[in-house]
Amino acid sequence: MQTPDNFDAVLQSLSDEELLDHLSQSETPELLQAEVRRRLQVRANQELRVQQHAEISRMVEHLEQSRVEWQAVREFFRETLLEFTSRADDPDQEAH
């Protein structure tokens, strides 16, 4: 029989089909079941990482589309300030 460390390396080198075949033929399936659980966890982590990267990409795209046009903001405030200062200078103009 192989040592546990060597056996772990052998298990990790098996394809999924080979691992399931060994699992079905084994009298002590604990190590094989642990390897199946490990692979499922690795795949779940990989899928989660792919989903997270996709969400980050969507966020970056959204942020790029929602940039503030500071020139337009400055122009708006400049026009607003000019309007209010001209009203303050002209007491005959009606207030809105």
Summary of the structure (lengths in Angstrom):
residues: 96
radius of gyration: 33.4
end to end distance: 92.7
largest distance: 103.0
contacts: 178
relative contact order: 0.06
helix: 79%
strand: 0%
